[in-house]
Amino acid sequence: MPSTLLILASKLGYQTRAFAEAAAELGLNVAYGTDRCHQLADPWGDHALPLQFEDPEASARQVVEFARATPLAGVVALGDRPTPTAARACAALALPFHPASAADVCRDKYSSRTVLRQAGLSVPDFARLPITAELASACATAAGQSISFPLPWVIKPLSLSASRGVIRADTRALAAAAFERVRALLRSPEVAALRDPASAFIQVEQYVPGVEVAVEALVERGQFKLLAIFDKPDPLTGPYFEETIYVTPSRLPAAVQQQIAEAVSGAVRALELRHGPLHAELRIELEPASTTARHLWIMEVGARCIGGLCARSLRFVTEPQSGTAASSAPEVKILPPSPEKGEDSTQGAVSLESLLVRLALGHRVSGYVREPQASGVMMIPVPREGIFEGVSGVDDASAVEHVEAIEITAKPGQRLAPLPEGSSYPGFIFARAPSPAQVEAALRAAHSRLRFSISPSLPVFAARSR
């Protein structure tokens, strides 16, 4: 029986380590496949298989060849870039995963948005423009598409994640400036080095109002299972869309949560996702004085789990047996209130990483639901651009009631940049409490006690020739 789990990741980091620890707890060996130059002989000493995720066919062949000597029990892909490789390799190795066609579509915001619209699901109006286009002329027609929807618009890359490069524009002039800014980001050495074909395009879409939620879910042998709905209590109205606080369970009315579950389930069918994690983003315009949504838009569906350290905010327990008949409609599972303080509400709880490792092995995971307690994470916003020197007040912030942990991931000397150009947070705050309101309050209180020391970046001047 194979006992090795292959973890595919663009780079090894905190999320990779969490999956490796989950695999070790299940008695598995771990191998890595990462995006790096194949001509360097193990530069980081991690014995990782060197892959180039921009070529999933070739990378999958390397994985299959590797599996001849090291039989694999399962494959986990972290992030959007490795999923097409994982899908092709798993198909060749008869391991459970999403189909390659579904992984490819979810990898590209234009392709996935097109499939969802063709399936009759509600998405914002959108148009894809070549990176070389001039937005002013494209407003009439571009690549056969007409930008006929009204302002405000959102200008965004097709491949980057975590709201990087996403800009709202309320006028044509602001839209043209945003387009230039996104174009410059996509042509930057850091992004160009990814060699992603989707970086040859920029998407223009209509801004839609409403509250935003994130959905964490999975598909097990074709069956959709919702794991958590995260509220995003900070308004995301632009011009940039920096995500900060995620809190679950959602405080939206139960009927709206059911609408969310049904919409994401419909997206799973449209995208033909089969087996593995998924992460979705939705916007909901609530009906005034009502328990239902006036309008619900699917913003994004990725064939991956939540990124960074955010998965640490989720734990799962065995679902209580109710004895009721199963329903064909996806349901939002609402567990009983959290037990009184002092009682153990998480005995036998497993992490999201552990759940997804089991799923990759083909184990049944449908009997797990999110723990009864509310939980949440704050992705600490970048205070300002500059060089990170350190942070004070961590002990004081950690003492806030209901705060579980504070992880400062930025390293001294690291350059930090806010959105839309920035690509990382300086750290994360985690909290658990009996109610979502207490979780949110704890995260905000802890954040208020942190003090970041950031020095200005030195400008880089080109050398003048004599």
Helices and strands as residue ranges (DSSP letters): E 4-9, H 14-25, E 29-35, E 49-51, H 56-69, E 72-78, H 83-93, H 100-107, H 109-118, E 126-130, H 135-138, E 153-157, E 167-169, H 172-186, H 189-192, G 197-200, E 201-206, E 211-220, E 223-231, E 245-248, H 254-271, E 276-286, E 293-302, G 310-313, E 315-318, E 350-351, H 352-360, E 368-370, E 374-379, E 386-392, H 394-398, E 403-408, E 415-416, E 427-433, H 436-448, E 451-455
